[in-house]
C-alpha cells in the first residue's frame, strides 16, 4: 500500500466534509501555504463548524491536517489533502508551525509557532493517524 493510499483510506473512514469557522471567518490566501497559516491563525479564536453548524472543534484547540484541509476546501475545493500535507511539512521544516501527536484524538495536530511553547515537531518519530512519519509527507502525492 502506498503512502497516498494510507492517507486516502484514513480519510474515507472519517468525517471529511468542509468545515467553516464561527462568526463567518473564512481562510484567506493566494497559496496553500497562506491558506494553512490562515486556518491555524483563526483556530485560536474561532470554533470549527460543520455544514450543519454543529461544533467540530472548539476555539483555542489545535487542528489536525484533516481539519485544516476541510477548512481550505470550504473556500478552495480543488486543494488536495496531499498539498496540505506537503505544505505542513514545509512549515514545520521552516519552523513556522509546531506539531505533536495528540494522545486524546490520536492525530498529529498543529499550531502556529507564535504561540508560546510550540517550538518543535514533537513526536516526529511516532507514526501519525495515517501510519506515516512527518518526513513521509515531504513528497506525498507528487507524480
VMD Tcl script that draws the C-alpha trace (Angstrom):
set ca {
  {0.00 0.00 0.00}
  {1.40 3.40 -0.95}
  {1.56 6.33 1.45}
  {-1.09 8.04 -0.63}
  {-3.38 5.00 -0.28}
  {-2.89 5.08 3.51}
  {-3.93 8.72 3.67}
  {-6.95 8.30 1.40}
  {-8.06 5.17 3.28}
  {-7.90 7.01 6.59}
  {-9.82 10.00 5.24}
  {-12.57 7.72 3.90}
  {-13.02 6.40 7.45}
  {-13.52 9.91 8.90}
  {-15.89 12.81 8.52}
  {-14.38 14.72 5.62}
  {-16.89 17.34 4.53}
  {-15.95 21.03 4.53}
  {-15.64 22.98 7.78}
  {-16.14 26.68 8.37}
  {-15.23 28.91 11.27}
  {-17.66 30.54 13.66}
  {-18.59 34.16 13.16}
  {-18.26 33.81 9.39}
  {-14.47 33.87 9.38}
  {-13.01 32.24 6.25}
  {-9.43 31.24 5.43}
  {-7.74 33.63 3.03}
  {-4.65 33.40 0.88}
  {-3.30 33.06 -2.63}
  {-1.39 29.84 -1.96}
  {-1.88 26.65 0.02}
  {0.79 27.91 2.44}
  {-1.14 31.13 3.09}
  {-4.40 29.21 3.48}
  {-2.87 26.78 6.02}
  {-1.44 29.66 8.05}
  {-4.78 31.46 7.89}
  {-6.62 28.39 9.22}
  {-4.15 27.99 12.09}
  {-4.39 31.70 12.98}
  {-8.20 31.55 13.03}
  {-8.23 28.40 15.19}
  {-7.20 30.42 18.23}
  {-10.40 32.47 18.22}
  {-12.98 30.51 16.26}
  {-14.73 27.17 16.55}
  {-14.75 24.82 13.56}
  {-18.30 24.12 12.43}
  {-19.76 21.52 10.09}
  {-22.19 22.32 7.29}
  {-24.98 21.70 9.85}
  {-23.44 24.34 12.18}
  {-22.52 21.77 14.81}
  {-19.21 22.31 16.57}
  {-16.45 20.03 15.34}
  {-13.59 21.68 17.29}
  {-13.71 24.45 19.87}
  {-11.64 27.65 19.74}
  {-8.11 27.56 21.20}
  {-7.69 23.91 20.16}
  {-5.03 22.61 17.81}
  {-6.09 21.41 14.37}
  {-5.19 18.20 12.55}
  {-4.18 18.01 8.90}
  {-7.68 16.79 8.05}
  {-9.25 19.73 9.92}
  {-7.00 22.18 8.09}
  {-7.78 20.60 4.72}
  {-11.53 20.60 5.45}
  {-11.39 24.35 6.15}
  {-9.42 25.01 2.99}
  {-11.79 23.04 0.74}
  {-14.66 25.18 2.03}
  {-13.14 28.11 0.10}
  {-10.85 26.34 -2.45}
  {-12.38 22.93 -3.22}
  {-9.64 21.79 -5.60}
  {-6.86 21.75 -2.97}
  {-5.88 18.16 -2.16}
  {-5.00 16.67 1.20}
  {-1.56 15.92 -0.27}
  {-0.94 19.61 -0.96}
  {-1.85 20.37 2.65}
  {0.44 17.62 3.99}
  {3.38 18.80 1.88}
  {2.77 22.37 2.98}
  {2.62 21.36 6.66}
  {5.93 19.52 6.21}
  {7.47 22.72 4.79}
  {6.03 24.89 7.58}
  {7.45 22.54 10.22}
  {10.81 22.47 8.45}
  {10.79 26.28 8.22}
  {9.86 26.46 11.93}
  {6.64 28.39 11.31}
  {4.41 25.65 12.73}
  {4.80 23.25 15.62}
  {3.20 19.83 15.86}
  {2.64 16.93 18.18}
  {0.64 13.73 18.17}
  {-2.36 14.30 20.40}
  {-2.92 11.25 22.58}
  {-6.57 12.17 23.13}
  {-7.61 12.10 19.46}
  {-4.75 10.00 18.05}
  {-3.88 12.56 15.37}
  {-0.94 14.83 14.72}
  {-2.07 18.39 15.47}
  {-0.62 21.75 14.53}
  {-0.29 25.24 15.91}
  {1.48 28.40 14.85}
  {4.96 28.80 16.32}
  {3.97 32.25 17.53}
  {2.07 30.51 20.33}
  {4.34 30.20 23.40}
  {5.57 26.65 23.97}
  {5.20 25.48 20.38}
  {8.77 25.32 19.20}
  {9.29 21.77 17.94}
  {7.94 18.93 15.86}
  {7.19 16.78 18.90}
  {6.61 13.12 18.15}
  {8.21 13.29 14.71}
  {9.39 9.71 15.20}
  {5.88 8.47 16.03}
  {3.55 7.17 13.35}
  {0.63 9.52 12.77}
  {-3.01 8.73 12.08}
  {-2.07 7.70 8.53}
  {0.64 5.30 9.71}
  {3.32 7.70 8.44}
  {6.11 9.84 9.85}
  {6.09 13.58 9.26}
  {9.12 13.09 6.99}
  {6.96 10.92 4.71}
  {4.86 14.00 3.89}
  {7.64 15.86 2.04}
  {6.87 14.38 -1.41}
  {3.48 12.75 -0.83}
  {1.12 12.88 -3.78}
  {3.73 14.18 -6.20}
  {3.94 12.43 -9.53}
}
mol new
graphics top color blue
foreach p $ca { graphics top sphere $p radius 0.5 }
foreach p [lrange $ca 0 end-1] q [lrange $ca 1 end] { graphics top cylinder $p $q radius 0.2 }
display resetview
